[in-house]
Amino acid sequence: AQKVTQAQTEISVVEKEDVTLDCVYETRDTTYYLFWYKQPPSGELVFLIRRNSFDEQNEISGRYSWNFQKSTSSFNFTITASQVVDSAVYFCALSEFNAGKSTFGDGTTLTVKP
Amino acid sequence: GAVVSQHPSWVICKSGTSVKIECRSLDFQATTMFWYRQFPKQSLMLMATSNEGSKATYEQGVEKDKFLINHASLTLSTLTVTSAHPEDSSFYICSATGTSGRLSYNEQFFGPGTRLTVL
């Protein structure tokens, strides 16, 4: 069975601070996808990144960066110089490689204070 | 990119009535659609998986007779909450994957969600 653990339920930072959201996963599959989504108060899921299990390269997109470490089954997400607009719930998810069903973590609520 | 829409975006109904939620893939053929439910301050929980033209596969604990899923075409899936009760109030999100021309998607695309409130 697949499992995604986001140990941080809530994080509060002050604007311009860096913040890292942790994600640890469990799966017996050798091939899979990992995702991060942002869910603002409106409720709509916003896709942030997809990483397949073959690609362990870290990725940077503007203020966002992701650290995928297969050896520790972790896929952590860092926001640099956080902004108030980053306040949202962030979900890490694990998906079967053939676009099968996704398993979501419990989410981390990030609050960025001005 | 692939776009998924849901209708309605929100609905309020009386206890005992049935509510139908539509999920449409706008620019691709959705061979598989997923329905999730999200209670306030909780994660998304998969309810069922449906393949076009087949019966849906429900997750453990989800009542098939209460949550009717129909995936009759490659662009439309519907979720009907029958005899809705206040405890069914939740945020329902669909996702879809499939093909567009020769392109076969390996990921799910999520709809914007439908907020159901049962009085």
Interface residues (C-beta under 8 A of the other chain):
Chain A: Y33 F35 Y37 G43 E44 L45 F47 R50 N52 F91 S95 F97 N98 A99 G100 K101 S102 T103 F104 G105 D106 G107 T109
Chain B: T32 F34 K41 Q42 S43 L44 M45 L46 T49 F91 I93 S95 T97 Y105 N106 E107 Q108 F110 P112 G113 R115
